[in-house]
Amino acid sequence: MSETRSEAPLIDAEEALAPTAPVAAARRRLRAHPALVMLGIVLASLNMRAALAGVSPLLGEIGDHFHLAAAASSLVTTIPLVFMGLGSIVAPKLARRWGTEAVLCGALALLCGGIVLRVAPPVVALFVGCALVGTAIALLNVLMPGLIKRDFPDRAASMTALYSTAMILGATVSAASAVPLENALGGWQGSLASWALLAALAAAVWIPQVVISRRGTGHGESAAKPAADGGTDLVRTPLAWQITLFMGSQSLVAYVCIAWLPTIFTDHGMSKAEAGLVFAFSTLVQMAGSFVVPMLAGRMRSQRLLAVGVVLFMAAGITGLLVAPVAGAWLWAVLLGIGQGGALGLALTMMVLRTRDAHTAARLSGMAQTWGYLLAAVGPFALGAVHQATGGWTVPIVLLLVVCAGLVMLGLGAGRDRKI
């Protein structure tokens, strides 16, 4: 452990708060176990998209099972996004009261329960389970950047690359294994429910960290006390909104692809199994973008060119879906993967690079995830409705290209060498 890291200020990651003396001591005890913290981050990150990515290849079966139309089927992916936005509002308050480690552990337990509830017989259980899954992921989303800024201040960019890559790895494996697990386990229910095991494992790994972080703090003691400076008003900061809208717009494109990309392929004649493989391959390629782009961003003062580059890759892949959706599917998967992985990694990295300390990073993360995912939630449902109304995919795909044009402008603003 480096001297820089051991002497880094223990500013609470959840709010503009200074930790109480017992909590500060607990933070130092956790820093004595960096491998445990890193393992917890990786396992939590693997869960942050897996429960969603495995739904897309099975969306047709889920809709048929419950007799849902296309727009109604898209609620299976839209509801989690809505609650990912709403849940982001309460994440800092929960972490302030109970501590980051306890909330992360509880979120993973909630995720496990939501995954299981989604496969219960009544359709209402499906939608309630989707809401719980979205809420759990929201808590993980918001607290992770602040946790990294707090516990790895000298390695923030590389740790962001690690956790964004693990997030995409979970999505890749989930998407690739969805149909094989469906065949092996006798239905879509078993395929979706199997991911509860990973969530349970991750929760178990966080339990020792909860114990260490709360040892000696007293029962019911707040995790932190108010600091002298309440911090910048993010709502009045244009840079904060540019990062928020960049996060939301790239998430909108990503979740439209999660919801509908396999369906676009199958509607043009591709088999369900191959469509699932192409989708999984696209998410696999995202790992490269999500790892390399944050590392490059951390070495640059301005990330404007990176932002334009990743959006152009994304737009090229989307354009290919208009030109030759099946013949060029694997090429479009590569272009989409590089662009989407890079855009996600860049959005997460800018939350860290554009802020001066851990509590501002966590507050910006909360703002970006709240409004960003509420914006993203519009995508799958709206494009599903447009597809149903027009009877094809041309108009929905053109609308995605319009979003990409907006992303270029947002990236030019968010990538400037400024700090909040």
C-alpha positions, -999 to 999 in steps of 0.1 A, spaced: 0 0 0 15 33 -11 21 62 12 -2 84 -10 -30 61 -5 -26 56 32 -26 93 38 -55 101 14 -83 121 32 -111 99 44 -139 121 31 -172 102 32 -181 91 -3 -218 95 0 -224 131 9 -204 163 17 -196 148 50 -166 142 72 -166 108 89 -170 105 126 -138 93 145 -150 57 149 -160 55 112 -127 70 101 -109 43 121 -131 17 103 -122 32 69 -85 27 78 -91 -9 88 -108 -16 54 -78 0 37 -56 -26 54 -75 -52 33 -74 -38 -3 -77 -73 -19 -110 -79 -1 -123 -45 -12 -112 -51 -48 -128 -86 -48 -161 -70 -35 -160 -44 -62 -154 -69 -90 -182 -93 -78 -206 -64 -73 -197 -51 -108 -203 -85 -124 -239 -83 -110 -246 -47 -122 -258 -57 -157 -260 -95 -157 -296 -95 -144 -307 -72 -173 -286 -85 -202 -299 -121 -199 -335 -109 -204 -331 -96 -240 -325 -130 -258 -355 -144 -239 -379 -114 -243 -399 -132 -270 -405 -162 -247 -414 -140 -217 -439 -120 -239 -454 -152 -252 -457 -167 -218 -476 -137 -204 -493 -128 -237 -477 -94 -238 -476 -71 -269 -443 -56 -280 -447 -24 -261 -458 -43 -229 -429 -67 -233 -405 -38 -233 -416 -29 -198 -395 -59 -186 -364 -38 -195 -380 -3 -190 -392 -8 -154 -356 -16 -141 -344 16 -157 -371 37 -141 -362 23 -107 -325 26 -114 -332 64 -117 -356 66 -87 -334 44 -65 -304 67 -72 -321 94 -52 -321 75 -19 -287 59 -23 -266 87 -7 -291 90 23 -290 53 29 -252 52 28 -250 82 51 -271 64 77 -258 28 74 -224 32 56 -215 24 20 -205 -12 27 -237 -21 44 -258 -6 16 -238 -24 -11 -243 -57 8 -280 -50 12 -284 -40 -24 -269 -74 -35 -293 -92 -13 -322 -72 -27 -309 -80 -62 -310 -117 -54 -346 -115 -42 -357 -95 -72 -342 -119 -96 -360 -148 -80 -393 -129 -79 -392 -122 -116 -398 -158 -124 -428 -163 -100 -460 -173 -118 -482 -141 -118 -473 -114 -142 -473 -88 -114 -444 -107 -97 -424 -103 -130 -429 -65 -129 -423 -61 -91 -392 -82 -94 -380 -59 -122 -385 -29 -99 -365 -46 -72 -337 -54 -96 -336 -18 -108 -336 -4 -73 -307 -27 -62 -286 -19 -93 -293 19 -86 -277 16 -52 -246 -2 -67 -244 23 -95 -244 54 -74 -221 43 -46 -193 26 -67 -176 58 -81 -175 74 -47 -162 42 -31 -134 40 -57 -125 77 -53 -124 72 -15 -105 39 -13 -83 41 -44 -77 79 -49 -43 73 -66 -57 46 -90 -92 60 -97 -90 56 -135 -76 21 -135 -101 10 -109 -129 25 -129 -117 6 -159 -117 -26 -138 -152 -22 -125 -167 -11 -159 -150 -41 -176 -163 -65 -149 -198 -50 -154 -197 -57 -191 -182 -92 -186 -212 -100 -164 -235 -88 -192 -216 -107 -218 -218 -140 -200 -254 -135 -191 -264 -127 -227 -244 -156 -242 -257 -182 -217 -293 -171 -217 -306 -195 -245 -283 -224 -235 -294 -221 -199 -330 -220 -211 -325 -252 -230 -306 -269 -202 -329 -258 -173 -362 -263 -191 -374 -228 -197 -367 -190 -195 -375 -191 -157 -345 -212 -149 -322 -191 -171 -331 -159 -154 -332 -173 -118 -297 -188 -121 -282 -153 -118 -294 -151 -82 -265 -173 -72 -239 -147 -84 -258 -120 -64 -258 -142 -33 -221 -149 -36 -213 -112 -40 -234 -103 -10 -216 -129 11 -182 -114 2 -194 -80 13 -205 -92 48 -169 -92 63 -164 -57 50 -197 -46 67 -184 -61 99 -150 -44 97 -165 -11 87 -190 -11 117 -167 -26 143 -164 -1 171 -188 25 156 -217 17 179 -252 5 169 -273 30 150 -245 56 148 -246 77 117 -217 70 93 -207 107 91 -211 141 104 -217 173 84 -186 190 71 -181 227 70 -186 230 33 -218 216 18 -202 214 -17 -211 228 -51 -247 230 -62 -246 205 -90 -281 214 -103 -267 249 -112 -235 235 -128 -237 232 -166 -208 207 -166 -227 184 -142 -257 184 -166 -235 177 -196 -220 146 -178 -255 136 -166 -270 138 -201 -240 121 -217 -245 93 -192 -283 92 -199 -280 93 -237 -254 66 -240 -275 45 -215 -306 50 -237 -288 36 -267 -273 8 -247 -306 -3 -232 -325 -1 -265 -299 -25 -278 -302 -47 -247 -340 -48 -252 -343 -50 -290 -310 -59 -308 -316 -96 -309 -352 -90 -320 -340 -68 -348 -318 -96 -360 -345 -123 -357 -371 -101 -374 -347 -100 -404 -344 -138 -406 -316 -147 -382 -321 -176 -358 -327 -169 -322 -296 -188 -311 -273 -168 -336 -290 -135 -326 -281 -143 -290 -245 -150 -299 -241 -118 -319 -256 -98 -291 -233 -116 -266 -203 -109 -289 -212 -72 -290 -212 -70 -252 -179 -90 -252 -163 -64 -275 -176 -37 -251 -151 -50 -225 -122 -37 -247 -137 -2 -250 -147 -1 -213 -111 -10 -202 -90 10 -227 -110 42 -229 -109 50 -191 -72 43 -191 -67 67 -220 -90 93 -204 -70 92 -172 -38 102 -191 -55 131 -209 -64 166 -196 -94 168 -221 -115 138 -232 -133 156 -260 -117 136 -288 -124 104 -270 -160 113 -266 -164 120 -303 -146 88 -313 -166 64 -292 -199 80 -304 -188 77 -341 -181 40 -335 -216 36 -320 -232 55 -348 -214 34 -375 -228 2 -359 -263 16 -357 -261 27 -394 -251 -8 -403 -284 -21 -389 -302 0 -416 -279 -12 -445 -274 -49 -439 -287 -60 -405 -280 -97 -410 -252 -99 -436 -230 -75 -416 -242 -84 -382 -208 -94 -368 -192 -62 -380 -220 -40 -366 -216 -59 -333 -179 -50 -332 -185 -13 -340 -214 -11 -315 -193 -29 -288 -163 -6 -291 -186 25 -291 -209 14 -263 -182 1 -240 -161 32 -246 -190 55 -239 -199 38 -207 -163 37 -195 -159 74 -204 -191 84 -187 -181 67 -154 -146 80 -156 -157 116 -161 -177 114 -129 -143 108 -112 -120 130 -133 -143 161 -134 -147 162 -95 -123 173 -68 -131 148 -41 -150 116 -32 -181 132 -19 -185 154 -50 -179 123 -72 -207 104 -53 -231 134 -55 -224 138 -93 -228 100 -97 -262 102 -79 -273 131 -101 -261 114 -133 -276 80 -125 -309 95 -113 -317 117 -143 -296 96 -167 -315 64 -161 -349 81 -161 -339 94 -196 -327 60 -206 -359 44 -195 -378 62 -222 -357 44 -249 -368 7 -249 -405 15 -244 -406 44 -269 -387 26 -296 -408 -6 -290 -440 15 -294 -426 32 -326 -417 -2 -340 -452 -15 -332 -468 16 -348 -446 16 -380 -443 -22 -384 -405 -20 -390 -372 -9 -375 -362 19 -399 -377 48 -379 -365 35 -345 -329 31 -358 -330 66 -373 -341 80 -339 -310 63 -323 -288 81 -348 -304 114 -337 -295 105 -301 -259 99 -313 -258 134 -328 -268 148 -294 -241 126 -277 -214 143 -298 -224 177 -285 -227 165 -249 -193 148 -251 -176 180 -264 -189 198 -233 -184 171 -207 -149 163 -219 -135 197 -212 -106 201 -188 -126 215 -159 -135 203 -124 -166 207 -102 
